[in-house]
Amino acid sequence: MSQTTPVVAVFVTKPGAEEKVEAMFRAVVPTTLAEEGCITYQLHRDSENPRRFVFTEEWASRELLDRHLAAPHIATLFAALPEHLESSEVSVLTRLA
């Protein structure tokens, strides 16, 4: 059995962009959850820093994650996000235990 692919993506908005970015993120969740290979796709907001959003994801394979990253709804999101962000980091992980 192949190992799943966990992902953690952290985005920090520019001041004042929190609600706009939250709406943009929420908009892609239903489509993503329906994608082939999506095991979990959860959007979180940091309770200590409301400008910090964290996605926790798990994909059936790296190939299906890559397909997700190239999907039209994600490409559109990634094209629109930079003007609203202070920072972003997407980490593709390997589960150890």
Contacts in CASP RR format, 6 or more apart in sequence:
PFRMAT RR
TARGET T0000
AUTHOR 0000-0000-0000
METHOD contacts of the structure
MODEL  1
MSQTTPVVAVFVTKPGAEEKVEAMFRAVVPTTLAEEGCITYQLHRDSENP
RRFVFTEEWASRELLDRHLAAPHIATLFAALPEHLESSEVSVLTRLA
2 60 0 8 1.000
2 61 0 8 1.000
3 94 0 8 1.000
3 95 0 8 1.000
4 39 0 8 1.000
4 58 0 8 1.000
4 59 0 8 1.000
4 60 0 8 1.000
4 61 0 8 1.000
4 95 0 8 1.000
5 58 0 8 1.000
5 59 0 8 1.000
5 60 0 8 1.000
5 61 0 8 1.000
5 62 0 8 1.000
5 64 0 8 1.000
5 65 0 8 1.000
5 92 0 8 1.000
5 93 0 8 1.000
6 56 0 8 1.000
6 57 0 8 1.000
6 58 0 8 1.000
6 59 0 8 1.000
6 92 0 8 1.000
6 93 0 8 1.000
6 94 0 8 1.000
6 95 0 8 1.000
7 55 0 8 1.000
7 56 0 8 1.000
7 57 0 8 1.000
7 58 0 8 1.000
7 59 0 8 1.000
7 65 0 8 1.000
7 90 0 8 1.000
7 91 0 8 1.000
7 92 0 8 1.000
7 93 0 8 1.000
8 54 0 8 1.000
8 55 0 8 1.000
8 56 0 8 1.000
8 57 0 8 1.000
8 90 0 8 1.000
8 91 0 8 1.000
8 93 0 8 1.000
9 54 0 8 1.000
9 55 0 8 1.000
9 57 0 8 1.000
9 88 0 8 1.000
9 89 0 8 1.000
9 90 0 8 1.000
9 91 0 8 1.000
10 52 0 8 1.000
10 53 0 8 1.000
10 54 0 8 1.000
10 87 0 8 1.000
10 88 0 8 1.000
10 89 0 8 1.000
10 90 0 8 1.000
10 91 0 8 1.000
11 21 0 8 1.000
11 25 0 8 1.000
11 52 0 8 1.000
11 53 0 8 1.000
11 54 0 8 1.000
11 55 0 8 1.000
11 81 0 8 1.000
11 85 0 8 1.000
11 87 0 8 1.000
11 88 0 8 1.000
12 49 0 8 1.000
12 51 0 8 1.000
12 52 0 8 1.000
12 53 0 8 1.000
12 85 0 8 1.000
12 86 0 8 1.000
12 87 0 8 1.000
12 88 0 8 1.000
13 20 0 8 1.000
13 21 0 8 1.000
13 51 0 8 1.000
13 52 0 8 1.000
13 53 0 8 1.000
13 84 0 8 1.000
13 85 0 8 1.000
13 86 0 8 1.000
14 51 0 8 1.000
14 84 0 8 1.000
14 85 0 8 1.000
14 86 0 8 1.000
15 51 0 8 1.000
16 51 0 8 1.000
17 51 0 8 1.000
17 84 0 8 1.000
17 85 0 8 1.000
18 50 0 8 1.000
18 51 0 8 1.000
20 84 0 8 1.000
21 53 0 8 1.000
21 81 0 8 1.000
21 84 0 8 1.000
21 85 0 8 1.000
22 45 0 8 1.000
22 53 0 8 1.000
24 77 0 8 1.000
24 80 0 8 1.000
24 81 0 8 1.000
24 84 0 8 1.000
25 43 0 8 1.000
25 53 0 8 1.000
25 55 0 8 1.000
25 77 0 8 1.000
26 43 0 8 1.000
27 73 0 8 1.000
27 77 0 8 1.000
28 73 0 8 1.000
28 74 0 8 1.000
28 77 0 8 1.000
29 41 0 8 1.000
29 43 0 8 1.000
31 71 0 8 1.000
31 73 0 8 1.000
32 38 0 8 1.000
32 41 0 8 1.000
32 68 0 8 1.000
32 71 0 8 1.000
32 73 0 8 1.000
32 74 0 8 1.000
33 41 0 8 1.000
35 64 0 8 1.000
35 67 0 8 1.000
35 68 0 8 1.000
35 71 0 8 1.000
36 60 0 8 1.000
36 64 0 8 1.000
36 67 0 8 1.000
37 59 0 8 1.000
37 60 0 8 1.000
37 61 0 8 1.000
37 64 0 8 1.000
38 57 0 8 1.000
38 59 0 8 1.000
38 60 0 8 1.000
38 64 0 8 1.000
38 68 0 8 1.000
39 58 0 8 1.000
39 59 0 8 1.000
39 60 0 8 1.000
40 56 0 8 1.000
40 57 0 8 1.000
40 58 0 8 1.000
41 55 0 8 1.000
41 57 0 8 1.000
42 55 0 8 1.000
42 56 0 8 1.000
42 57 0 8 1.000
43 53 0 8 1.000
43 54 0 8 1.000
43 55 0 8 1.000
44 53 0 8 1.000
44 54 0 8 1.000
44 55 0 8 1.000
44 56 0 8 1.000
45 52 0 8 1.000
45 53 0 8 1.000
45 54 0 8 1.000
46 52 0 8 1.000
46 53 0 8 1.000
46 54 0 8 1.000
51 86 0 8 1.000
57 65 0 8 1.000
59 65 0 8 1.000
59 68 0 8 1.000
62 92 0 8 1.000
65 92 0 8 1.000
68 74 0 8 1.000
81 88 0 8 1.000
END
